[in-house]
Amino acid sequence: MSSLSNTIRSKLRGISTATVATYLFKKGLKNQFIQGVVPLKKGKPTMVGEAFTLRYIPAREDLNPISVFKDPKHLQRFAVEECPKESVLIIDSRKDARAASAGSILATRLMKRGVAGIVTDGGFRDSAEIANLDLPSYHNRPSAPTNLTLHQAIAVNEPIGCGDVAVFPGDVILGDDDGVMVIPQHLVKEVTEECLKMTEYENFVLDKVNQGDSVIGLYPLTNEKYLKEFKSWKSKN
């Protein structure tokens, strides 16, 4: 069962990955944005969920013939069937898209099971089909459709590296049109509350800039007059 409350989940959906990145940078965490990973299709709802991980290593031919997929305990299939509802299946594919992390059938199964999204630093086969599913999905680039055995699934729900970021099971994954952020589990409540405040101020800043104001003294806030105006703006909005 998820430990991420519906309240926190709902609040995070209103926060951008850019804002989270800024706050975590202030906390000294400079490497939480997954590198090289983009949404298959932009414009989908913000993805929020706890990390459920799958890790691949380079395949060894004597241990990873195509017949391994017949094994009902195959770890790729196991991960798809065990990833909890509202979690994000996040995959360490070694930033290598030559072999598919998954295809449209597995992605569809995740969607039907109520999973919040899927992320890989490798690629998907059937990427156009996955893009049209009601499932936020992020990858490096499309995979070659026939190279099925270059990767070997080796571990489920253990710490992984995805796009040069350490991901621990239970970390919160936030994905929008810009990409994917990893929020350490113990910081989720703090990050959510502080980033909501940052988002509120940024909305005020956008209003002022659209009215023709300079950013000097406004962003970042160094002019006392803008603090007074922000308080007034908040009471009206």
Accessible surface in RSA format (square Angstrom, percent):
REM  Atomic radii and reference values for relative SASA: ProtOr
REM  Chains: A
REM  Algorithm: Lee & Richards
REM  Probe-radius: 1.40
REM  Slices: 20
REM RES _ NUM      All-atoms   Total-Side   Main-Chain    Non-polar    All polar
REM                ABS   REL    ABS   REL    ABS   REL    ABS   REL    ABS   REL
RES MET A   1   237.50 123.0 155.23 102.7  82.27 195.9 130.09 110.6 107.41 142.3
RES SER A   2    35.50  30.0  10.97  14.6  24.53  56.5  15.31  32.6  20.19  28.3
RES SER A   3    90.34  76.3  52.28  69.8  38.07  87.7  55.76 118.7  34.58  48.4
RES LEU A   4    16.06   8.9   6.84   4.9   9.22  23.2   9.50   6.7   6.56  17.6
RES SER A   5    55.67  47.0  43.20  57.7  12.47  28.7  51.24 109.1   4.44   6.2
RES ASN A   6   114.76  79.1 105.88 102.3   8.89  21.4  32.79  78.9  81.97  79.2
RES THR A   7    82.12  58.4  74.84  75.9   7.28  17.3  44.82  60.2  37.30  56.4
RES ILE A   8    21.52  12.2  21.52  16.0   0.00   0.0  21.52  15.5   0.00   0.0
RES ARG A   9     6.10   2.6   6.10   3.1   0.00   0.0   4.82   6.6   1.28   0.8
RES SER A  10    69.32  58.6  59.64  79.6   9.67  22.3  22.42  47.7  46.89  65.7
RES LYS A  11    69.40  33.9  63.08  38.7   6.33  15.1  41.94  37.7  27.46  29.3
RES LEU A  12     0.00   0.0   0.00   0.0   0.00   0.0   0.00   0.0   0.00   0.0
RES ARG A  13   116.63  49.0 100.37  51.2  16.25  38.7  35.43  48.4  81.19  49.2
RES GLY A  14    52.20  64.4   0.00   N/A  52.20  64.4  36.00  98.8  16.20  36.3
RES ILE A  15     3.59   2.0   0.00   0.0   3.59   8.7   1.42   1.0   2.17   5.9
RES SER A  16    45.10  38.1  37.49  50.0   7.61  17.5  35.92  76.5   9.19  12.9
RES THR A  17     1.86   1.3   1.47   1.5   0.38   0.9   0.45   0.6   1.40   2.1
RES ALA A  18    57.77  53.1  47.98  74.0   9.79  22.3  56.22  79.2   1.55   4.1
RES THR A  19     6.67   4.7   4.74   4.8   1.93   4.6   1.86   2.5   4.81   7.3
RES VAL A  20     0.00   0.0   0.00   0.0   0.00   0.0   0.00   0.0   0.00   0.0
RES ALA A  21    36.42  33.5  31.21  48.2   5.21  11.9  32.71  46.1   3.71   9.8
RES THR A  22    63.11  44.9  57.95  58.8   5.16  12.3  36.08  48.5  27.03  40.9
RES TYR A  23    27.38  12.8  27.38  15.6   0.00   0.0  16.99  12.8  10.39  12.8
RES LEU A  24     0.02   0.0   0.02   0.0   0.00   0.0   0.02   0.0   0.00   0.0
RES PHE A  25   121.99  61.0 116.34  72.1   5.65  14.7 116.34  70.5   5.65  16.2
RES LYS A  26   140.73  68.7 102.22  62.7  38.52  91.7  72.81  65.5  67.93  72.4
RES LYS A  27    94.83  46.3  62.55  38.4  32.28  76.9  31.69  28.5  63.14  67.3
RES GLY A  28    49.33  60.8   0.00   N/A  49.33  60.8  26.37  72.4  22.96  51.4
RES LEU A  29    58.90  32.8  54.23  38.8   4.67  11.7  55.96  39.3   2.94   7.9
RES LYS A  30   157.69  76.9 119.54  73.3  38.15  90.8  65.86  59.3  91.83  97.8
RES ASN A  31    78.15  53.9  72.72  70.3   5.43  13.1  32.99  79.4  45.16  43.6
RES GLN A  32    25.45  14.2  22.54  16.5   2.91   6.9   0.79   1.7  24.65  18.7
RES PHE A  33    64.59  32.3  63.16  39.1   1.43   3.7  63.16  38.3   1.43   4.1
RES ILE A  34     0.25   0.1   0.00   0.0   0.25   0.6   0.00   0.0   0.25   0.7
RES GLN A  35    88.27  49.4  85.42  62.4   2.85   6.8  27.40  58.3  60.87  46.2
RES GLY A  36    52.75  65.1   0.00   N/A  52.75  65.1  37.40 102.6  15.35  34.4
RES VAL A  37     4.11   2.7   0.11   0.1   4.00   9.6   0.11   0.1   4.00  10.9
RES VAL A  38    76.63  50.4  76.63  69.4   0.00   0.0  76.63  66.6   0.00   0.0
RES PRO A  39    16.56  12.1   5.67   5.2  10.90  39.6   5.67   4.7  10.90  67.7
RES LEU A  40    31.69  17.6   2.32   1.7  29.37  73.8   5.32   3.7  26.37  71.0
RES LYS A  41   101.58  49.6  92.73  56.9   8.85  21.1  60.46  54.4  41.12  43.8
RES LYS A  42   138.99  67.8 119.43  73.3  19.56  46.6  66.76  60.1  72.23  76.9
RES GLY A  43    66.40  81.9   0.00   N/A  66.40  81.9  33.77  92.7  32.63  73.1
RES LYS A  44    49.42  24.1  32.14  19.7  17.28  41.2  33.63  30.3  15.79  16.8
RES PRO A  45   101.24  73.8  86.68  79.0  14.56  52.9  98.92  81.7   2.32  14.4
RES THR A  46    30.31  21.6  19.75  20.0  10.56  25.2   1.18   1.6  29.13  44.0
RES MET A  47     2.29   1.2   0.00   0.0   2.29   5.4   2.29   1.9   0.00   0.0
RES VAL A  48     2.30   1.5   0.00   0.0   2.30   5.6   0.00   0.0   2.30   6.2
RES GLY A  49     0.00   0.0   0.00   N/A   0.00   0.0   0.00   0.0   0.00   0.0
RES GLU A  50    18.38  10.6  18.01  13.6   0.37   0.9   6.80  13.2  11.58   9.5
RES ALA A  51     5.92   5.4   0.00   0.0   5.92  13.5   0.00   0.0   5.92  15.7
RES PHE A  52    19.72   9.9  19.72  12.2   0.00   0.0  19.72  12.0   0.00   0.0
RES THR A  53     0.35   0.3   0.35   0.4   0.00   0.0   0.00   0.0   0.35   0.5
RES LEU A  54     1.10   0.6   1.05   0.8   0.05   0.1   1.10   0.8   0.00   0.0
RES ARG A  55    70.72  29.7  70.72  36.0   0.00   0.0  14.00  19.1  56.72  34.4
RES TYR A  56     9.63   4.5   7.96   4.5   1.67   4.3   7.86   5.9   1.77   2.2
RES ILE A  57    55.37  31.5  55.37  41.3   0.00   0.0  55.37  39.9   0.00   0.0
RES PRO A  58    79.80  58.2  72.24  65.9   7.56  27.5  72.24  59.6   7.56  47.0
RES ALA A  59    23.38  21.5   3.54   5.5  19.84  45.1   3.59   5.1  19.79  52.4
RES ARG A  60   136.13  57.2 135.30  69.0   0.83   2.0  62.65  85.6  73.48  44.5
RES GLU A  61   147.57  84.7 134.85 102.0  12.72  30.3  74.24 143.6  73.33  59.9
RES ASP A  62   101.94  71.4  66.33  66.0  35.61  84.2  52.33 123.2  49.61  49.5
RES LEU A  63    94.69  52.7  78.26  56.0  16.42  41.3  81.39  57.2  13.29  35.8
RES ASN A  64     8.91   6.1   6.31   6.1   2.60   6.3   0.23   0.6   8.68   8.4
RES PRO A  65    59.88  43.6  50.88  46.4   9.00  32.7  59.88  49.4   0.00   0.0
RES ILE A  66   112.47  64.0 105.32  78.5   7.15  17.2 105.32  75.8   7.15  19.4
RES SER A  67    57.29  48.4  49.55  66.1   7.74  17.8  34.97  74.5  22.32  31.3
RES VAL A  68    32.56  21.4  26.66  24.1   5.89  14.2  32.56  28.3   0.00   0.0
RES PHE A  69    54.67  27.4  38.97  24.1  15.70  40.9  39.29  23.8  15.38  44.0
RES LYS A  70   176.23  86.0 147.84  90.7  28.39  67.6 102.39  92.2  73.84  78.7
RES ASP A  71    69.32  48.6  61.15  60.9   8.17  19.3  22.38  52.7  46.93  46.8
RES PRO A  72   124.31  90.6  90.93  82.9  33.38 121.3 103.79  85.7  20.52 127.5
RES LYS A  73   162.88  79.5 154.57  94.8   8.32  19.8  98.00  88.2  64.88  69.1
RES HIS A  74    22.68  12.4  17.47  12.1   5.21  13.3  16.59  17.1   6.09   7.1
RES LEU A  75    56.08  31.2  53.54  38.3   2.53   6.4  53.54  37.6   2.53   6.8
RES GLN A  76    12.58   7.0  12.58   9.2   0.00   0.0   1.57   3.3  11.01   8.4
RES ARG A  77    90.31  37.9  89.73  45.7   0.58   1.4  32.97  45.1  57.34  34.8
RES PHE A  78    86.34  43.2  82.43  51.1   3.91  10.2  86.34  52.3   0.00   0.0
RES ALA A  79     0.00   0.0   0.00   0.0   0.00   0.0   0.00   0.0   0.00   0.0
RES VAL A  80     3.48   2.3   3.48   3.1   0.00   0.0   3.48   3.0   0.00   0.0
RES GLU A  81    77.91  44.7  68.05  51.5   9.86  23.5  38.42  74.3  39.49  32.2
RES GLU A  82    87.14  50.0  76.44  57.8  10.70  25.5   7.12  13.8  80.02  65.3
RES CYS A  83     0.00   0.0   0.00   0.0   0.00   0.0   0.00   0.0   0.00   0.0
RES PRO A  84    51.92  37.8  45.45  41.4   6.47  23.5  51.92  42.9   0.00   0.0
RES LYS A  85   143.05  69.8 131.39  80.6  11.66  27.8  73.80  66.4  69.24  73.8
RES GLU A  86    65.52  37.6  63.71  48.2   1.81   4.3  14.67  28.4  50.85  41.5
RES SER A  87     6.46   5.5   6.46   8.6   0.00   0.0   0.19   0.4   6.27   8.8
RES VAL A  88     0.00   0.0   0.00   0.0   0.00   0.0   0.00   0.0   0.00   0.0
RES LEU A  89     1.83   1.0   1.83   1.3   0.00   0.0   1.83   1.3   0.00   0.0
RES ILE A  90     0.00   0.0   0.00   0.0   0.00   0.0   0.00   0.0   0.00   0.0
RES ILE A  91     0.78   0.4   0.78   0.6   0.00   0.0   0.78   0.6   0.00   0.0
RES ASP A  92    17.30  12.1  17.30  17.2   0.00   0.0   0.00   0.0  17.30  17.3
RES SER A  93     0.00   0.0   0.00   0.0   0.00   0.0   0.00   0.0   0.00   0.0
RES ARG A  94    82.50  34.6  58.38  29.8  24.11  57.4  38.38  52.5  44.11  26.7
RES LYS A  95    99.22  48.4  85.23  52.3  13.98  33.3  52.01  46.8  47.21  50.3
RES ASP A  96    19.06  13.3  16.68  16.6   2.38   5.6  12.18  28.7   6.88   6.9
RES ALA A  97     2.25   2.1   0.81   1.2   1.44   3.3   1.21   1.7   1.04   2.8
RES ARG A  98   127.95  53.7 124.63  63.5   3.32   7.9  52.89  72.3  75.06  45.5
RES ALA A  99     0.85   0.8   0.85   1.3   0.00   0.0   0.85   1.2   0.00   0.0
RES ALA A 100    15.00  13.8   2.88   4.4  12.12  27.6   2.88   4.1  12.12  32.1
RES SER A 101     0.40   0.3   0.00   0.0   0.40   0.9   0.00   0.0   0.40   0.6
RES ALA A 102     4.60   4.2   2.14   3.3   2.46   5.6   4.60   6.5   0.00   0.0
RES GLY A 103     9.64  11.9   0.00   N/A   9.64  11.9   6.16  16.9   3.47   7.8
RES SER A 104    14.78  12.5  14.48  19.3   0.30   0.7   5.16  11.0   9.62  13.5
RES ILE A 105   144.74  82.4 139.52 103.9   5.23  12.6 142.57 102.7   2.17   5.9
RES LEU A 106    22.68  12.6  22.50  16.1   0.18   0.5  22.50  15.8   0.18   0.5
RES ALA A 107     0.00   0.0   0.00   0.0   0.00   0.0   0.00   0.0   0.00   0.0
RES THR A 108    45.39  32.3  45.39  46.0   0.00   0.0  36.84  49.5   8.55  12.9
RES ARG A 109   103.64  43.5 100.03  51.0   3.62   8.6  32.54  44.5  71.10  43.1
RES LEU A 110     0.07   0.0   0.07   0.1   0.00   0.0   0.07   0.1   0.00   0.0
RES MET A 111    44.86  23.2  32.88  21.8  11.98  28.5  30.77  26.2  14.09  18.7
RES LYS A 112   153.86  75.1 120.27  73.8  33.60  80.0  68.86  62.0  85.00  90.5
RES ARG A 113    59.49  25.0  41.20  21.0  18.29  43.6  14.19  19.4  45.29  27.5
RES GLY A 114    27.96  34.5   0.00   N/A  27.96  34.5  22.21  61.0   5.75  12.9
RES VAL A 115     9.83   6.5   0.00   0.0   9.83  23.7   0.00   0.0   9.83  26.7
RES ALA A 116    22.62  20.8   9.08  14.0  13.55  30.8  18.85  26.5   3.77  10.0
RES GLY A 117     0.00   0.0   0.00   N/A   0.00   0.0   0.00   0.0   0.00   0.0
RES ILE A 118     0.13   0.1   0.13   0.1   0.00   0.0   0.13   0.1   0.00   0.0
RES VAL A 119     0.00   0.0   0.00   0.0   0.00   0.0   0.00   0.0   0.00   0.0
RES THR A 120     0.00   0.0   0.00   0.0   0.00   0.0   0.00   0.0   0.00   0.0
RES ASP A 121     2.49   1.7   2.49   2.5   0.00   0.0   0.28   0.7   2.20   2.2
RES GLY A 122     0.00   0.0   0.00   N/A   0.00   0.0   0.00   0.0   0.00   0.0
RES GLY A 123     0.00   0.0   0.00   N/A   0.00   0.0   0.00   0.0   0.00   0.0
RES PHE A 124     0.33   0.2   0.01   0.0   0.32   0.8   0.01   0.0   0.32   0.9
RES ARG A 125    72.14  30.3  69.49  35.4   2.66   6.3  14.73  20.1  57.41  34.8
RES ASP A 126    59.09  41.4  38.44  38.3  20.65  48.8  12.28  28.9  46.81  46.7
RES SER A 127    23.35  19.7  20.27  27.1   3.07   7.1   3.88   8.3  19.47  27.3
RES ALA A 128    74.23  68.2  65.01 100.3   9.22  21.0  72.72 102.4   1.51   4.0
RES GLU A 129   102.96  59.1  95.86  72.5   7.10  16.9  42.79  82.8  60.17  49.1
RES ILE A 130     0.03   0.0   0.03   0.0   0.00   0.0   0.03   0.0   0.00   0.0
RES ALA A 131    12.82  11.8  12.82  19.8   0.00   0.0  12.82  18.1   0.00   0.0
RES ASN A 132   106.35  73.3  76.25  73.7  30.11  72.5  26.08  62.8  80.27  77.6
RES LEU A 133    30.76  17.1  27.19  19.5   3.57   9.0  29.19  20.5   1.58   4.2
RES ASP A 134   124.32  87.1 104.12 103.6  20.20  47.8  34.02  80.1  90.30  90.1
RES LEU A 135     1.02   0.6   0.67   0.5   0.35   0.9   0.67   0.5   0.35   0.9
RES PRO A 136    21.49  15.7  20.19  18.4   1.30   4.7  21.49  17.7   0.00   0.0
RES SER A 137     3.93   3.3   0.92   1.2   3.00   6.9   0.00   0.0   3.93   5.5
RES TYR A 138     7.68   3.6   7.68   4.4   0.00   0.0   0.89   0.7   6.79   8.4
RES HIS A 139    11.58   6.3  11.58   8.1   0.00   0.0   0.75   0.8  10.83  12.6
RES ASN A 140    39.78  27.4  25.66  24.8  14.12  34.0   0.00   0.0  39.78  38.4
RES ARG A 141   114.09  47.9 112.06  57.1   2.02   4.8  50.50  69.0  63.58  38.5
RES PRO A 142    83.25  60.7  70.30  64.1  12.95  47.1  70.30  58.0  12.95  80.5
RES SER A 143    10.31   8.7   0.00   0.0  10.31  23.7   0.70   1.5   9.60  13.5
RES ALA A 144    39.45  36.3  28.24  43.6  11.21  25.5  34.44  48.5   5.02  13.3
RES PRO A 145    80.88  58.9  80.69  73.6   0.19   0.7  80.69  66.6   0.19   1.2
RES THR A 146   112.39  79.9  91.58  92.8  20.81  49.6  72.43  97.3  39.96  60.4
RES ASN A 147    56.32  38.8  51.39  49.7   4.93  11.9   4.89  11.8  51.43  49.7
RES LEU A 148    56.87  31.7  45.10  32.3  11.77  29.6  46.58  32.7  10.29  27.7
RES THR A 149    48.71  34.6  41.10  41.7   7.61  18.1   7.71  10.4  41.01  62.0
RES LEU A 150    66.13  36.8  60.31  43.1   5.83  14.6  61.36  43.1   4.77  12.8
RES HIS A 151     8.99   4.9   2.71   1.9   6.28  16.1   2.71   2.8   6.28   7.3
RES GLN A 152    25.69  14.4  25.07  18.3   0.62   1.5   6.30  13.4  19.39  14.7
RES ALA A 153    14.93  13.7   0.86   1.3  14.06  32.0   0.86   1.2  14.06  37.3
RES ILE A 154    68.71  39.1  52.95  39.5  15.76  38.0  53.02  38.2  15.69  42.6
RES ALA A 155     8.52   7.8   3.50   5.4   5.02  11.4   7.66  10.8   0.86   2.3
RES VAL A 156    26.31  17.3   8.27   7.5  18.04  43.5   8.29   7.2  18.02  48.9
RES ASN A 157    62.69  43.2  46.86  45.3  15.83  38.1   9.70  23.4  52.98  51.2
RES GLU A 158    82.99  47.6  81.78  61.9   1.21   2.9  22.08  42.7  60.91  49.7
RES PRO A 159    75.71  55.2  63.60  58.0  12.11  44.0  63.96  52.8  11.76  73.1
RES ILE A 160    11.67   6.6   0.91   0.7  10.76  25.9   7.72   5.6   3.95  10.7
RES GLY A 161    34.51  42.6   0.00   N/A  34.51  42.6  25.19  69.1   9.32  20.9
RES CYS A 162     0.00   0.0   0.00   0.0   0.00   0.0   0.00   0.0   0.00   0.0
RES GLY A 163     0.26   0.3   0.00   N/A   0.26   0.3   0.00   0.0   0.26   0.6
RES ASP A 164    81.74  57.3  57.13  56.9  24.61  58.2  29.84  70.2  51.90  51.8
RES VAL A 165     0.91   0.6   0.22   0.2   0.69   1.7   0.81   0.7   0.10   0.3
RES ALA A 166    62.47  57.4  48.05  74.2  14.42  32.8  50.14  70.6  12.33  32.7
RES VAL A 167     0.15   0.1   0.00   0.0   0.15   0.4   0.00   0.0   0.15   0.4
RES PHE A 168   109.01  54.5 109.01  67.5   0.00   0.0 109.01  66.1   0.00   0.0
RES PRO A 169    42.06  30.7  26.00  23.7  16.06  58.4  26.41  21.8  15.65  97.3
RES GLY A 170    13.57  16.7   0.00   N/A  13.57  16.7  11.55  31.7   2.02   4.5
RES ASP A 171    11.72   8.2  11.72  11.7   0.00   0.0   0.00   0.0  11.72  11.7
RES VAL A 172     2.23   1.5   2.23   2.0   0.00   0.0   2.23   1.9   0.00   0.0
RES ILE A 173     0.00   0.0   0.00   0.0   0.00   0.0   0.00   0.0   0.00   0.0
RES LEU A 174     0.00   0.0   0.00   0.0   0.00   0.0   0.00   0.0   0.00   0.0
RES GLY A 175     0.00   0.0   0.00   N/A   0.00   0.0   0.00   0.0   0.00   0.0
RES ASP A 176    22.90  16.0  19.29  19.2   3.61   8.5  17.95  42.3   4.94   4.9
RES ASP A 177    58.97  41.3  54.28  54.0   4.69  11.1  22.18  52.2  36.78  36.7
RES ASP A 178    95.42  66.8  75.37  75.0  20.05  47.4  19.32  45.5  76.09  75.9
RES GLY A 179     0.00   0.0   0.00   N/A   0.00   0.0   0.00   0.0   0.00   0.0
RES VAL A 180     0.00   0.0   0.00   0.0   0.00   0.0   0.00   0.0   0.00   0.0
RES MET A 181     2.28   1.2   2.28   1.5   0.00   0.0   2.28   1.9   0.00   0.0
RES VAL A 182     0.26   0.2   0.26   0.2   0.00   0.0   0.26   0.2   0.00   0.0
RES ILE A 183     0.24   0.1   0.24   0.2   0.00   0.0   0.24   0.2   0.00   0.0
RES PRO A 184    19.91  14.5  19.90  18.1   0.01   0.0  19.91  16.4   0.00   0.0
RES GLN A 185    88.73  49.6  78.35  57.3  10.39  24.7  27.49  58.5  61.25  46.5
RES HIS A 186   154.46  84.4 116.19  80.8  38.27  97.9  95.44  98.4  59.02  68.7
RES LEU A 187    18.30  10.2  18.27  13.1   0.03   0.1  18.30  12.9   0.00   0.0
RES VAL A 188    11.17   7.4  10.91   9.9   0.26   0.6  10.91   9.5   0.26   0.7
RES LYS A 189   150.44  73.4 147.27  90.4   3.17   7.6  89.49  80.6  60.95  64.9
RES GLU A 190    61.42  35.3  51.62  39.1   9.80  23.3  35.63  68.9  25.79  21.1
RES VAL A 191     0.10   0.1   0.10   0.1   0.00   0.0   0.10   0.1   0.00   0.0
RES THR A 192     0.00   0.0   0.00   0.0   0.00   0.0   0.00   0.0   0.00   0.0
RES GLU A 193    57.04  32.7  56.02  42.4   1.01   2.4  28.36  54.9  28.68  23.4
RES GLU A 194    56.68  32.5  56.27  42.6   0.41   1.0   6.15  11.9  50.52  41.3
RES CYS A 195     0.00   0.0   0.00   0.0   0.00   0.0   0.00   0.0   0.00   0.0
RES LEU A 196    55.42  30.9  50.57  36.2   4.85  12.2  50.90  35.7   4.53  12.2
RES LYS A 197   125.97  61.5 120.63  74.0   5.34  12.7  80.80  72.7  45.16  48.1
RES MET A 198    32.03  16.6  26.43  17.5   5.60  13.3  31.18  26.5   0.85   1.1
RES THR A 199    28.47  20.2  28.47  28.9   0.00   0.0  28.03  37.6   0.44   0.7
RES GLU A 200    67.94  39.0  64.83  49.0   3.11   7.4  19.10  36.9  48.85  39.9
RES TYR A 201    31.26  14.6  31.26  17.8   0.00   0.0  31.26  23.5   0.00   0.0
RES GLU A 202    46.48  26.7  45.88  34.7   0.60   1.4  20.79  40.2  25.70  21.0
RES ASN A 203    70.41  48.6  67.67  65.4   2.74   6.6  13.27  31.9  57.14  55.2
RES PHE A 204     2.61   1.3   2.61   1.6   0.00   0.0   2.61   1.6   0.00   0.0
RES VAL A 205    10.78   7.1  10.78   9.8   0.00   0.0  10.78   9.4   0.00   0.0
RES LEU A 206   106.99  59.6 106.91  76.5   0.09   0.2 106.91  75.1   0.09   0.2
RES ASP A 207    56.56  39.6  54.34  54.1   2.22   5.3   5.99  14.1  50.57  50.4
RES LYS A 208    30.27  14.8  30.27  18.6   0.00   0.0   5.66   5.1  24.62  26.2
RES VAL A 209    58.77  38.7  49.81  45.1   8.96  21.6  49.81  43.3   8.96  24.3
RES ASN A 210   126.19  87.0  91.00  87.9  35.19  84.7  25.67  61.8 100.53  97.2
RES GLN A 211   128.27  71.7  89.89  65.7  38.38  91.4  43.34  92.3  84.93  64.4
RES GLY A 212    66.47  82.0   0.00   N/A  66.47  82.0  35.21  96.6  31.26  70.0
RES ASP A 213    39.93  28.0  25.17  25.1  14.76  34.9   9.47  22.3  30.46  30.4
RES SER A 214    65.85  55.6  49.93  66.6  15.92  36.7  51.43 109.5  14.42  20.2
RES VAL A 215    71.57  47.1  69.97  63.3   1.61   3.9  69.97  60.8   1.61   4.4
RES ILE A 216   141.07  80.3 129.75  96.7  11.32  27.3 132.22  95.2   8.85  24.0
RES GLY A 217    10.64  13.1   0.00   N/A  10.64  13.1   5.09  14.0   5.55  12.4
RES LEU A 218     0.00   0.0   0.00   0.0   0.00   0.0   0.00   0.0   0.00   0.0
RES TYR A 219   116.68  54.5 105.92  60.3  10.76  28.0  69.67  52.4  47.01  57.9
RES PRO A 220   105.96  77.2 101.06  92.1   4.89  17.8 105.37  87.0   0.58   3.6
RES LEU A 221    65.48  36.5  39.51  28.3  25.97  65.3  39.51  27.7  25.97  69.9
RES THR A 222   110.24  78.4  70.70  71.7  39.54  94.2  66.48  89.3  43.77  66.2
RES ASN A 223    60.63  41.8  54.58  52.7   6.05  14.6  11.02  26.5  49.61  47.9
RES GLU A 224   111.61  64.1 104.76  79.3   6.86  16.3  49.62  96.0  61.99  50.6
RES LYS A 225   103.60  50.5  98.92  60.7   4.68  11.1  56.60  50.9  47.00  50.1
RES TYR A 226    12.82   6.0  12.82   7.3   0.00   0.0   1.27   1.0  11.55  14.2
RES LEU A 227    54.22  30.2  54.22  38.8   0.00   0.0  54.22  38.1   0.00   0.0
RES LYS A 228   142.70  69.6 135.11  82.9   7.59  18.1  80.39  72.4  62.31  66.4
RES GLU A 229    58.28  33.5  52.54  39.7   5.75  13.7  34.41  66.6  23.87  19.5
RES PHE A 230    20.39  10.2  20.39  12.6   0.00   0.0  20.39  12.4   0.00   0.0
RES LYS A 231   123.24  60.1 115.93  71.1   7.31  17.4  67.11  60.4  56.13  59.8
RES SER A 232    51.34  43.4  43.76  58.4   7.58  17.5  32.66  69.5  18.69  26.2
RES TRP A 233    45.42  18.2  41.36  20.0   4.06   9.5  43.82  23.4   1.60   2.6
RES LYS A 234    89.02  43.4  73.44  45.1  15.59  37.1  25.16  22.6  63.86  68.0
RES SER A 235    97.43  82.3  52.95  70.7  44.47 102.4  53.25 113.4  44.18  61.9
RES LYS A 236   166.69  81.3 127.20  78.0  39.49  94.0  82.87  74.6  83.82  89.3
RES ASN A 237   121.07  83.5  51.57  49.8  69.50 167.3  36.66  88.2  84.41  81.6
END  Absolute sums over single chains surface
CHAIN  1 A    12058.3       9835.9       2222.4       6891.7       5166.6
END  Absolute sums over all chains
TOTAL         12058.3       9835.9       2222.4       6891.7       5166.6
